[in-house]
Amino acid sequence: MSATPLLDIWEASASQPFQPSIGKSAQLTIGFTLLSIALLLSGLFGLNNTLKNLPLYGLPASLAFGFGAVYMICGCGVYV
Protein backbone atom coordinates (compact mmCIF):
# COMPACT_ATOMS: atom_id res chain seq x y z
CA MET A 1 0.00 0.00 0.00
CA SER A 2 1.37 3.40 -0.94
CA ALA A 3 1.69 6.32 1.42
CA THR A 4 0.01 9.03 -0.64
CA PRO A 5 -1.19 9.45 -4.21
CA LEU A 6 1.11 12.44 -4.61
CA LEU A 7 4.13 10.31 -3.74
CA ASP A 8 3.04 7.74 -6.33
CA ILE A 9 2.86 10.44 -9.01
CA TRP A 10 6.27 11.76 -7.94
CA GLU A 11 7.88 8.33 -8.23
CA ALA A 12 6.17 7.53 -11.53
CA SER A 13 7.41 10.77 -13.11
CA ALA A 14 11.02 10.22 -12.06
CA SER A 15 11.72 8.27 -15.25
CA GLN A 16 10.26 11.02 -17.48
CA PRO A 17 12.26 14.25 -17.08
CA PHE A 18 10.61 17.53 -18.10
CA GLN A 19 11.47 18.72 -21.59
CA PRO A 20 10.45 22.35 -22.25
CA SER A 21 8.89 23.22 -25.59
CA ILE A 22 11.41 26.06 -26.07
CA GLY A 23 14.97 25.15 -25.16
CA LYS A 24 17.31 27.17 -22.98
CA SER A 25 19.49 28.17 -25.92
CA ALA A 26 16.57 29.82 -27.78
CA GLN A 27 15.05 31.75 -24.86
CA LEU A 28 17.31 34.78 -25.15
CA THR A 29 16.67 35.12 -28.89
CA ILE A 30 12.92 34.75 -28.50
CA GLY A 31 12.88 37.22 -25.61
CA PHE A 32 14.84 39.82 -27.56
CA THR A 33 12.61 39.36 -30.62
CA LEU A 34 9.40 39.72 -28.59
CA LEU A 35 10.71 42.81 -26.81
CA SER A 36 11.70 44.36 -30.15
CA ILE A 37 8.22 43.68 -31.54
CA ALA A 38 6.69 45.17 -28.38
CA LEU A 39 8.77 48.33 -28.78
CA LEU A 40 7.76 48.68 -32.42
CA LEU A 41 4.05 48.09 -31.76
CA SER A 42 3.93 50.40 -28.75
CA GLY A 43 5.61 53.12 -30.81
CA LEU A 44 3.03 52.70 -33.56
CA PHE A 45 0.26 52.81 -30.99
CA GLY A 46 1.71 55.98 -29.51
CA LEU A 47 1.76 57.65 -32.91
CA ASN A 48 -1.79 56.55 -33.78
CA ASN A 49 -3.41 56.79 -30.36
CA THR A 50 -7.06 56.02 -31.05
CA LEU A 51 -9.43 53.49 -29.56
CA LYS A 52 -9.73 51.55 -32.82
CA ASN A 53 -5.96 50.93 -32.79
CA LEU A 54 -6.03 49.36 -29.33
CA PRO A 55 -6.68 45.78 -30.53
CA LEU A 56 -4.38 46.28 -33.51
CA TYR A 57 -1.33 47.67 -31.69
CA GLY A 58 -1.91 47.92 -27.95
CA LEU A 59 -2.91 44.39 -27.04
CA PRO A 60 -0.24 42.62 -29.13
CA ALA A 61 2.37 45.03 -27.77
CA SER A 62 1.46 44.29 -24.17
CA LEU A 63 1.43 40.53 -24.76
CA ALA A 64 4.76 40.65 -26.58
CA PHE A 65 6.26 42.72 -23.76
CA GLY A 66 4.96 40.37 -21.06
CA PHE A 67 6.16 37.16 -22.67
CA GLY A 68 9.34 38.77 -23.97
CA ALA A 69 10.30 40.00 -20.51
CA VAL A 70 9.85 36.54 -19.01
CA TYR A 71 11.82 34.85 -21.79
CA MET A 72 14.58 37.45 -21.54
CA ILE A 73 14.84 36.98 -17.76
CA CYS A 74 14.91 33.19 -18.12
CA GLY A 75 17.38 33.40 -21.01
CA CYS A 76 19.79 35.43 -18.87
CA GLY A 77 19.71 32.79 -16.16
CA VAL A 78 17.34 34.33 -13.62
CA TYR A 79 14.49 31.91 -13.05
CA VAL A 80 11.08 33.23 -12.08
N, C-alpha and C positions, 0 to 999 in steps of 0.2 A: 504494500500500500504506500502510495506517495504522500509526501508531507503536504504540499500545496499544489494547486494547478499552475500557479505562476512559476514555481520551481520546475515543474515538468516542461513548461514552454521554454524556460531558460536553458535547460539541458538539451532539449530537442533542437534548439537553434544554434547550439555551439558548433555543429558541423557545417553550418551555412553562414559564412561571414557576410556582412553587409557590403554590397557593392553599389556605390552611388551612381545615379544616372549620368551625372557630369563629373568627370574625374578631377582630381586635385590640380593637375597640370593645366586644365582649361579654365579654371575658375577665375583667374586673374584677367585673362583675355575677355571672357564673357562679361565680367564686371566692368572692365574699362569700356567695352563696346556699349553696354547698357547705359552707363553714365554719360557717355558721349551722345547717345541718342536722346537721353533725358535733357541734356543741356541744349541740344538743337531744338527739340520740341518745346521746351519751356521758353526759349528765345522767340520762337515763332508765335507762341501764345501771347507773349508779352507785347509783340508788335501788333498783333491782331486781337486785341482783348475784347471780344464780344462773347455773349452767352452761347451763340451757335458754334463757336470754336472750342468750347469746353470739351465736348466728347471727341473732337478731332485732334486737339493738341494737349489739352490739360490732363485728361485721364491717362492717356498713354505715357505722358511725361512723368506723372507721379508714380505709375507702376514701374516704369523703367528705372526711375531713381531708387525706388524701394528695393527692388530685386538686385539692381546693380550695386547698391551699397552693401548689401549682404554678401554678394559674391566677391566683391572687392575685399571686404574684411576677411572673409574665409580664405581667399586667394593669397592674402598677405600673411596668413598663419595665425590670425586671431579668431578663435572659434566662439561663436555666439550660441 
